Amino acid sequence: PPPPPPPPTFRPQQQKRRPTKTPRSGRQAARDQVQKVVVRYAHVDAQQPGREASTLTKSPTVCCYFDVKLGDLKGLLAAIHQQKEHLPFEPLSAHQPEMEALTPPGDCSPMELASDNKECHRVIVALLQGGDGAREIFLVMLPFVPALASSPCGTWVVQALFYVFDPIDPALDALVAVLAPRFAALCQSEHGHHVLKRAVEAVPSGRLTPIIQQIEGRGAANLAREKYASRVLQVLLQHGMEADVATLTRELLDLALTLYKDPYGNYVIKALVASRPWFRADMVRQWLHAEPPIQLSLTAGAVSVVEVMLERSPPEEREALRSNILGVQGVEQDLRQSKFYSSSILLGAPRT
């Protein structure tokens, strides 16, 4: 018989060699490197949880590291915000040896930050170093804050200013003072409304009087129907103290049964129903005593508002509201034929 054929030989597949990159200049390499920022937070004493952030002990401190590529402004602000939520905030500092190459050049004009994300990153890192240098940068930028707030890149620098200073620092009052006159333009800007939201989150509502007055002048109900302004209003109503936003909530309560159907206003009404029990109770009372009975709007926003009302209501009030909604002729049939068939309105119980 013929000899058996030799076993097949398997040759390992050769890996493709990646083309070597041409070496870059030292300055360009410093621009592209991944930066490690050191953020220092004050140590929390569990026995005294009621102290303000400005009175927290300075030592020991907790160092939080996060890597952010130069120019990634959204990632930089997101990392700072995430660390601030978990630990009490103290003026920030940066790791000086690694950040030395990123010191903002002296010839950088504030208006250049409107479109240069890498220069914005440099300025934000310099602000994180804290101290007198951060305050000097703040004083230079203050006249340009309204213009930078509406720009694609400058908006991140303005938002970073609210992280650098302590909540009781007068610098935040100066920022609110220069932003308030431009409120009408900022709340209609794709980038500017983020600055207003950051201001509302960082500054106590008692010191937001200039912005609250602007909202009262334009009408809270009118702003609730706008795409970007409704987001600012929603954050203000969630974070503001009751006494500071009482006028706004009363105005919205009068038109709550109309705004809950609006594509943007429903988010504002839902935030109030979820965060303020008295607002939910008054809105349910209006719904139950309305003449003629209210026809439920079968839109996603309107149904979600009603579901939150049912979830937050006591059992007796929940059943009365559900019976009132389904008592209108044709509503239950329309609900069963719509995409909201599994809604808690039909189940008669809160969502899980």
Helices and strands as residue ranges (DSSP letters): H 26-32, E 34-42, G 53-55, E 61-69, H 73-86, H 96-99, G 100-102, G 110-114, H 117-128, H 131-141, G 142-144, H 145-149, H 154-164, H 170-179, G 180-182, H 183-186, H 192-202, G 205-207, H 209-218, H 220-224, H 229-239, H 246-254, H 256-259, H 265-275, H 277-288, H 300-312, H 315-327, H 331-337, H 344-347
